[in-house]
Amino acid sequence: MKRMHIHLTVKDLDQSIQFYNSLFSTEPALVKDDYAKWMLDDPRINFAVSTRSQKTGLDHLGLQAESESELKQIGSNMKAADQPMVDEEGATCCYARSNKHWTVDPDGIAWEGFHSLESIPTYGKGGPIADKSQDEASEQNACCIGKPESVSANRCC
């Protein structure tokens, strides 16, 4: 069964963790210096906050697959939506290694489909982003780099 994913960029991680702990009535499943994630069952959401982007607010939305077959279906649905799409295999992002698909809705909101393969000790490292200038790289997170060009900067997990 798929899980909805919401990622927000926040100014103050500790303050946000305190707020969302109260709102969800539970502690995060994962907390790092720059990131926190709640794996909620009611509603079924992977809700993440981070301080990794310069712009606060909605970072991106997504669907977390529990299997490669679910991810394949998400990718097929994204292709059918006829928007730009990028596939990422073995992406290292948000303290996890995942296979991903990225697209954008008609208004430019980034959508991520992903299946996490394993936990990793770092937020993530860039791949193709290394080919960009330092200014471009700072505008875009070093992870989740395979998104369509029409996706605005700073999309991750």
Backbone torsions as a table, in degrees:
resi	resn	phi	psi	omega
1	MET	NA	130.3	-179.3
2	LYS	-71.3	159.0	179.4
3	ARG	-126.6	132.2	175.3
4	MET	-65.8	142.9	179.6
5	HIS	-124.0	131.1	176.3
6	ILE	-130.4	130.2	178.9
7	HIS	-125.8	123.2	177.4
8	LEU	-113.1	145.6	170.1
9	THR	-97.1	130.2	-176.0
10	VAL	-122.0	158.4	178.1
11	LYS	-80.9	-43.3	-174.3
12	ASP	-125.2	105.8	-174.7
13	LEU	-62.9	-46.3	-178.5
14	ASP	-60.2	-44.2	178.8
15	GLN	-63.1	-40.8	179.6
16	SER	-68.1	-40.7	177.6
17	ILE	-60.2	-44.7	178.7
18	GLN	-59.6	-45.2	-180.0
19	PHE	-62.3	-50.5	-176.0
20	TYR	-71.9	-28.8	172.2
21	ASN	-59.2	-43.7	178.9
22	SER	-68.7	-45.9	-177.8
23	LEU	-60.6	-44.3	-177.2
24	PHE	-90.6	-9.8	-179.2
25	SER	58.3	38.7	177.7
26	THR	-162.0	159.1	177.9
27	GLU	-84.1	157.4	176.3
28	PRO	-64.2	151.0	174.7
29	ALA	-76.8	-24.8	-178.1
30	LEU	-146.4	131.6	175.4
31	VAL	-132.6	129.2	173.6
32	LYS	-127.0	177.7	-179.2
33	ASP	-61.0	-26.5	-174.1
34	ASP	-126.2	11.8	-168.1
35	TYR	-159.8	144.0	171.2
36	ALA	-144.6	147.1	-177.6
37	LYS	-140.0	132.7	173.8
38	TRP	-109.5	127.8	176.0
39	MET	-103.1	90.2	-173.9
40	LEU	-88.1	143.9	176.2
41	ASP	-100.9	-21.3	-179.9
42	ASP	-142.9	95.5	0.5
43	PRO	-76.1	160.3	-176.3
44	ARG	-75.7	90.5	-174.9
45	ILE	-136.6	139.9	165.4
46	ASN	-97.7	101.2	-175.5
47	PHE	-106.9	120.1	-176.5
48	ALA	-124.3	147.1	171.8
49	VAL	-129.8	147.7	176.9
50	SER	-151.8	165.6	176.3
51	THR	-110.0	19.7	-171.5
52	ARG	-77.4	-20.6	-176.9
53	SER	-103.5	157.5	179.1
54	GLN	-78.7	-27.9	-176.1
55	LYS	-102.2	126.3	179.3
56	THR	-83.6	159.9	178.5
57	GLY	115.3	-158.4	-178.9
58	LEU	-62.4	123.5	176.9
59	ASP	-91.5	-54.6	175.8
60	HIS	-167.6	167.5	175.5
61	LEU	-115.7	161.5	179.9
62	GLY	-164.7	175.7	174.7
63	LEU	-127.1	121.0	179.3
64	GLN	-94.2	118.4	179.2
65	ALA	-87.4	147.5	176.7
66	GLU	-95.4	-3.6	179.2
67	SER	-152.0	163.0	176.8
68	GLU	-64.2	-33.7	179.1
69	SER	-66.6	-38.1	175.2
70	GLU	-65.4	-40.1	178.4
71	LEU	-63.6	-39.8	178.2
72	LYS	-60.5	-41.4	178.6
73	GLN	-65.8	-40.9	176.9
74	ILE	-60.0	-44.5	177.8
75	GLY	-61.0	-41.5	177.3
76	SER	-62.6	-40.9	178.6
77	ASN	-66.0	-39.1	177.7
78	MET	-63.4	-43.4	178.2
79	LYS	-60.9	-40.1	-179.2
80	ALA	-66.1	-23.1	179.9
81	ALA	-74.9	-9.1	173.6
82	ASP	58.8	44.5	173.9
83	GLN	-121.3	164.2	176.9
84	PRO	-55.7	142.5	-178.7
85	MET	-143.0	143.1	177.8
86	VAL	-131.1	138.9	175.3
87	ASP	-102.8	141.0	175.0
88	GLU	-130.5	121.6	177.5
89	GLU	-105.9	131.1	178.6
90	GLY	67.8	30.0	179.8
91	ALA	-64.1	139.8	175.8
92	THR	-107.1	111.2	-173.9
93	CYS	-158.1	141.2	173.3
94	CYS	57.1	42.2	177.0
95	TYR	63.4	28.7	177.8
96	ALA	-148.3	153.7	169.7
97	ARG	-103.0	127.7	-173.0
98	SER	-143.5	155.3	165.1
99	ASN	-95.1	139.3	-170.7
100	LYS	-141.4	158.1	165.7
101	HIS	-128.9	140.2	176.8
102	TRP	-124.5	142.2	171.2
103	THR	-149.0	-179.4	175.2
104	VAL	-132.5	149.4	174.5
105	ASP	-80.9	174.8	-177.6
106	PRO	-58.7	-20.3	178.7
107	ASP	-97.7	5.9	175.4
108	GLY	89.9	9.0	176.9
109	ILE	-77.5	126.5	-177.6
110	ALA	-74.1	137.6	175.0
111	TRP	-124.2	133.4	-179.7
112	GLU	-117.4	131.6	167.7
113	GLY	-109.6	130.4	-176.7
114	PHE	-150.7	154.1	173.0
115	HIS	-128.8	113.3	-178.9
116	SER	-76.4	133.6	-177.2
117	LEU	-98.7	-38.0	-178.7
118	GLU	-165.0	159.1	173.6
119	SER	-81.2	148.0	175.5
120	ILE	-132.6	160.4	-174.2
121	PRO	-82.3	-3.9	-177.6
122	THR	-123.6	158.8	179.6
123	TYR	-61.2	-42.9	178.5
124	GLY	154.0	160.6	178.2
125	LYS	-129.7	152.0	-176.9
126	GLY	-74.4	160.3	172.7
127	GLY	-122.9	-101.1	179.9
128	PRO	-57.8	-20.8	179.9
129	ILE	-63.2	-23.0	179.4
130	ALA	-62.8	-20.2	178.3
131	ASP	-79.2	-7.7	-177.3
132	LYS	-93.7	164.2	177.4
133	SER	-67.3	164.7	179.7
134	GLN	-61.5	-38.3	178.5
135	ASP	-63.6	-44.6	178.2
136	GLU	-64.6	-40.1	-179.4
137	ALA	-64.9	-36.5	179.7
138	SER	-72.3	-24.4	177.5
139	GLU	-79.1	-21.5	-178.3
140	GLN	-117.1	136.3	178.7
141	ASN	-60.6	155.6	179.3
142	ALA	-76.2	-4.3	175.0
143	CYS	-120.5	170.3	-179.6
144	CYS	56.6	45.0	-170.3
145	ILE	-89.5	-6.6	-172.9
146	GLY	-90.3	15.4	-175.1
147	LYS	-72.0	156.3	176.4
148	PRO	-57.3	148.0	-178.7
149	GLU	-56.8	-29.1	-179.4
150	SER	-74.7	-7.9	176.3
151	VAL	-79.3	130.6	-180.0
152	SER	-68.9	167.7	-172.0
153	ALA	-65.6	164.4	169.3
154	ASN	70.3	44.2	177.5
155	ARG	-100.5	128.9	175.9
156	CYS	-164.2	143.3	170.6
157	CYS	26.7	NA	NA
